């Protein structure tokens, strides 16, 4: 079982990569990681693979000062506590548990369960988490741990359709970036789906503008930020 500091809400990680020519900056919650000795062939994280902790610590004060540009809003102080070690992305792991059977009220008996591997693949792909550990249990008693890597998961037949959806996602993200460029820097756009139609609308308030300046002070219009 994973443990973290009692004052923490979880372990948040940031990765950056490109999909369909669009640069993504993705924040997500990580469950666990393999120890250093898991794979002797794994190389340490490079600046391209992981966000350096010292660089992040240096950046946070600038994020806070950037939000001071909005004189109509106060700035919440940011306290940075450094510690721990940098974990290579190749060691990251998603943890899931699943009961082998569930109660079916119609049949009035327990029936076998399954896992939606396509959904799991989407979560792992967007966060670039390299390992997936699934613990199967029988009424609370764990019997089997099924481990699969992101690469192996992508080879499953049921995941192929999800990969096609990811290609569609890259097209949508490209359209979002183009729409942001048309509006110019300083504007926030929201994707709204109504009656099956996806539209991109301007959604900008003083509070949202402060939030944008606090987290993303840079004006990199070629970068899309995602939180999953």
N, C-alpha and C positions, 0 to 999 in steps of 0.2 A: 504494500500500500504506500502511496506517496504522502509525504509530510511537508509542510511548509511553515514558515514563521507564523505564530498565532496572530500577529498584527497584519498579516497579508490576506488579501482576498483571493489570490491565485497567482500563477506565474504567467505573465503576459510576454509574448515574444513578437518581434517585428521582422519580417522578411521582405525582400524586394526582388522582383523578377519581371520578365516581360512575357506577355501573351498576345499573340497576334499583332506585334509591333507596339503594344501599349505597355508602358512601364507601370507596374503595380506596387504599392506599398501596403502590405497586409499586416494587420495586428490580430492576434488570436491568443487563446488561452491554451497552454500546453500542459498535458497531464503528467508526463514522465519522460525519462530518457535512459538510454543504456549507459552503464559505467564506462570509464575509459578503456577498460580491458576487454570490452565486448568484442571488438574486431580490430586486430592489430593492423589491418590494411586501411583503416579509416584515417584520413589525414585531418589535421587540425583545421578549424574553420578559418577561411581567409577573409579579408575585408569584403570580398564580393559575396561571401556565403552568409555572413552573420553581421549584425550591427555591433560594433565594438562598444563595450560597456563604458570605457572612459570617454569615448566620443559622445555617447548618449548623455553622460553626466555633464559634459561640457555644453551640450546643446540645450538642455532643459532651462538653464537660467536665461538663455537668449529667447526661448519661447515665452517665458514669463514677461520679459522686458518688451517683447514685440507687442503684447496685448495692451501695454500702456498707451499705445497710440490712440486708443479709443478713450477719450477723456470722459465719456458719459458713463463708463462702467468701471467698477473696482476690479482689482486683480487679486485672485486668490494665490497666496504664497505657495511655492513648490519646494518641498524638502527632499533632497536627494541623499539616500543612504547607499553607499557603495559596498559591495561584498560579493562573495561567491566567485564562481569562475564562468568563463564563456564556454557554452556547450555547442559543439558542432551540430549543424542542422542534420547531418547524417545519423545522429544518435537520438533524434526526437521520436517520441512515441505517443500515440493516441490509445487510451484505455477504454474498453467497453465491457459490459457484462450482459449476459442474456440467459434467461431461464430456458431450459430445454423444452419445457411444456408449460402451457397456460390453461386455465380453466375455461371451457366453452360452456356458457349457460344454456345454449340451445341443445347441444348434444349431451350436456350434463356429464362431461368427462374431460380429462385433460388431453390436449392435443399438442402435437409437435409445433415448435416455433422455428422461425428462420430469421435471417438478417438481410437487410437491404444493402447489398454490397455496392450497388450503384450510388446510393446516398453516401455511404462511407467513403467511397472513392472521391466524390466531389469535395467532401470536407478535407480529406488528406491532401488532395491536389491543390486546393486554394491556399492552404497553409504550408504546403510543401513538407508536411510531416512524413517522415520516411518509413515509419513502422506502425503497425496496427496490431494490438494485442486484445483478443476477445476471450473473455473468461466465461465458459459455459457452466451453469450450475443447476442442480436439481433441488429445488425448494431450499435454496440457501447454501447448499454444500457444493463447492466448486469441484468439478471432475476433470475438466479439460481446458487448456489454454491454447488457443489457436493464434499463431503468429503469422502475419503476412506483410510483405513489404509493399510500398507504393508501386514499385515497378511490376511486381507479380500480380498485384490487384488489377493493374491496368490490362493484363492479359486475359482476364475473365470475360466470357461471352456477354454476361449481363451488364458489363461496364461499357461496352462499345457504344451503346446509345448515349451514355452520359458524356463520352468523349466528343460525340457529335454536338451535344448541347454546349460543351465548353467552346467549341469553335464558333457557335452562334454568339456566345457570351463575348468573345473577343471582338466580334463585329459591333455589338451593342456598345461596348466600352469605347471603341474607336469613334462611334457616333457621339457618345457623351463628351469625349475630349474635344471633338470638333465643335460641338455646341458651346462648350465652355470658352473655347478660343474666340468664338463669334461674340460672346457677351463681354469678354475681357476679364482681366484680373479683378478680384474683389467681389465677384458675384458667386452666390451659392445656388446650385441647381438641384432639384429633387426629381427622382424618377417616380412617376405616379401611374399606377395601373388601374384603369377604370373600364369595366365592361370588356376586359380582355385586350384593351388598347393601352400600350405603354407610351407615355409622353414625358417630355423633359420640360419642367417648368421652373421659373425663378422663385426661390423661397428664401428671402433674405430679411432677417430682423436684426436689431441691434445686438441681441443676445447671441444669435447664431454667428454674427460677424465677429464678436469677441471670441467665441469658441474657435472659429477658423483661424484667427490670428494667433491664438494661444498655442494651438497644436501644429498648424502648418503655416508658419510665417513666410516661407519661401514662395515665390511665384512661379513654380514649375508646372506649367499648364499641360505638360506632356505626361504628368504623373497622376494616377488614380489611387485614392486611398480607400481601402476596404477594411472593415472590422467584422470578423466572423467568430 
